[in-house]
Amino acid sequence: MHGSFLWHELMTPDPAAAKGFYGALLGWEPTDMDGPGFTYTTFAVPGFPSGVSGMMALTPDMAAQGIPPSWTGYIQVDDVDRTAGEYEANGGAIHKAPEDIPGIGRFAVVADPQGAVVCLMTPQMPDGETGSWPTPGSVGTVGWNELMAGDWEKVWDFYAARFGWEKDMAVDMDAMGIYQTFKLGDQSIGGMMTKMPEMPMPYWGFYFIVPGIDAAVEKLKSLGGQLLMEPHQVPGGSWVAACLDPQGAFFNLTAGTR
């Protein structure tokens, strides 16, 4: 569906270590696919082989360009070329021009007018394949997509125009300002707020669903991950924790219970 997040991808300097870390933490099952000069890994939730996320090696050349270990989201669009052009025409930037991935789809890497990077994709289902994915909200999937914007109120119209997002619940975070959730159709899919001044740049962050937050945090620590923010409850009742994997990629955990 145009405007939905359909994939999340990790760029990491140590794919083998990351494979073990996320497999143990989230129960993901990896599958490696060899391409011309590189290996792409998909991560699947048990019982759903189509995969919920992917991983590529962060090469030394990429690191030299300032690309850090990180998670990136892919937003599904009807026409990658058109949406990428709209990004550029409305103050954003195209970091990687639209390109085909044979048998997968067409994608581009773009940034909004304040610099937050995301990927666009028009997927192409391989012939004869219908796909099988876990129900939204299932353990091991991404349950929330979050933009820490330079100024969320200024960038809101940009996203609404591109993807058809609508404002949902707004939460007053006192000194931190308003946290604005958004929905696509009748499904709430994410939120955005103005980042704290100490954050170096705007970015998209993602929340992986776990059965219970406390057990997941202890598992994170035992696997060499770093807890950046202690588990806390957010409006709506979910528990969240901000984390780094052992290679330095930022992500969040979320659960309905402690």
N, C-alpha and C positions, 0 to 999 in steps of 0.2 A: 504494500500500500504506500503510495507516495507520501513521504514525510515520516515514515516509521524507521526506527533503528533496526536494521536487519542483521548486523554483524559487528563484532568487536575484535580488534587485532592488536597483538602485542609485538612490539619491536624490542628485542633483547640482545645483549652481547653474548649471552650464554644459553642458547636454546635447550641444550641437554639438561642443564640445571633447572631452567624454568619449567621444563616438561615435568620433572620430578616434583617440583614445588607445587605447581597448580594441580597436578594429579592427586597429590596427597591431601592438599587443602580443600579442593572443591570436588574431588571424585571424578575429574575429567579423564577421558580415555583418549590418548593421542593417536593420530594417524599421520605418517609422513608421506608427502608427495614430492617427488623430485622434479624440478624444472630445469631449464637451461642455466646451469651454473649456480643453482640455489635449491634449498629444500624448504617447502612450506608445510607447516604442521597444522592440522585441524584438531580441535578439542571437542569431544562429544560427551554428552550426558549419557550414562549407561541406558541402553535400550533405544536410543535415538541416534543412529549412526550418521545422520546428515551433518552433525556438528553445530556448536553454538558460538564458537569463536576460533580464531586462528593465530598463528605466530610465525614471524620471520626473524632471521638473524639481523641484528644491527651491526653493519660492517664498520670497520675502522674509517672508511671514507665517509660514511653517513655521520659517524660520531664527530669527525673533523669538521663537518658542516654545521655542527651544533645540535644535531638531532639526539635527544636523550633517550634512554630506555623509557618506554611509554606505552600506554593503551590508547587506541584511536577508535572512534566509532564510525560506522558506515551508515549513512542515511539513504534509504531507497527513494529514487526519483524516477519519474516517467521518462525523462530525457536528460541524460548527464550533460550533454553539450549545452543544452538550453539553460539548465540550472547553473552550471559553471559560468556561463556567460552572464547570467543575471548577478551572480556573486561579484564578478569583476565590474559590471556596469553600475553597481550600487555601492561601491566603495570597498568591496572585499578584494581578495586576490586569488589567483589560480597558482598553486605551488607545483602541481603536476597536471599537465593538460590531459583531457580525456583520452583514454587508451583502452583497447579491448584486451580482456583476458579470455583467450579461447575456451569456449565451453562453460564459462563462469559468468561473464557479463562485461559491462563497460563501466569504468570508474574514473574518478578525478580526485585530486587532493586540493582542498580550498581552505581559505581562511575568511572569517567574517571581518567587517570593517574595524574591529578592535583587536584582531589577531588570533582569535581562537580557531584552531585547525580541526577539520573534520573531513571525512571522505564521502563522496557521493557515489552511488552505484545504481545502475539499471541491471538487475540480475537476468541471467539467461539460464534457465533450467536445462541441463543436458537432456538430449533426446531419450524418451522412455523413462525418465526419472521424475517422480512426483515429490520426493522429499518427505521427511518425517522429523518433526520437531517437537520438543516438550511443550506442554501447556505454559503460556506466560505466567510467571510467578513461581515456577517450579525451582526447586533447589538446583543450583549449578548454572542457572541462567542469569542474565543481567536484568535486574529488577528496576533499575532507575538510571537515568541519564541526566547529568547535571552540568550546567554551564556556570563557571565562575567568570563573569563578564567584567570588562572594564567599567561599563555602566549598563546594567541590564535594561533600564527603561529606554535608553537610547537605541539599543540594538534589538529590542523586542519586535518592532515593526518589520525589521529586516528578515527575521526568522519566520514570522507569521506570513509574510508575503511569499516566501520561498516554499514553505512546507505546509501551509494551512493549519498551523498550530493555533489553538485557542487558549486563553487564560483560564486556569482552573482556580484552585484555592490559593490565596495569598496569606502568608504568615509573617507577622511583625516580629523580627528578630532583635528588637531593641536597638542597641548601638550598631549592630551589623546591618540594619536596614530590612527591607522587605525581601522575603523569599517567595518568588512567584512560581507556582507549579503550572504546568501546561498539559494539554491533552490533544489527542488526535482522534477525532470522532468522539466516542464515549469512553475512551481509554486514557487514563492519566499516565504519561510516559516519562515525565521528567520535571526538572525545576531549574530556575536560574536566579542568581543574585549577583550583586556587585561584589567583586573580590575584595579581600582585605589589602591594604596598601603594601604590606610586606610580601605579598605574592608577586613574583616577578612579571607575570604576564597572564592574560586570560587563557582559560583552558577548559576542555570538556573532561569530566571525570565520570566514572561508572561504578555501579554498586552490584556486587555479586551476591546472590542469595545463598545463605547457609541455614542449616536447621536451627541452630542456636548460636547467639553471638559470643557468649563466654567461652564455650568449647572451641569455637573457630579461632578466637584470639589466642588461646593457649596453643592450639595447633600451629598457628602462624608463627609464634615465637619459637616453638620447638623446631621448626623447619628453617629458621634463620631469617624470617621476615621481621619487619620493624613496625611496631604500633606507634602511629603518630598522634592519635587522639583516642582516649579511652572510650569504651562503649557508652553510648548515651541514647536516650529515647527521644524520638522526634515526633512532631504532631502527626497523629494518625496511629501511633502506637508502636511503630517499628523501632528496632534497635540498630544502630549503625556504629561503625568504627573505621577510621581512616588508617591506611597501611601503606608500607613499601615492601615490594618483594626483595629477595636478596640481591638482585641485580640493579635495584634502584627505581623500578617502575611503580608509580603511584596507582592505588586502587582503593575501593571501599568494600566493606562487607556489610550485609544487612540481613536481619532475621526478624521474624515475628515475635520471638521470645528470647529471653536471656539464656 
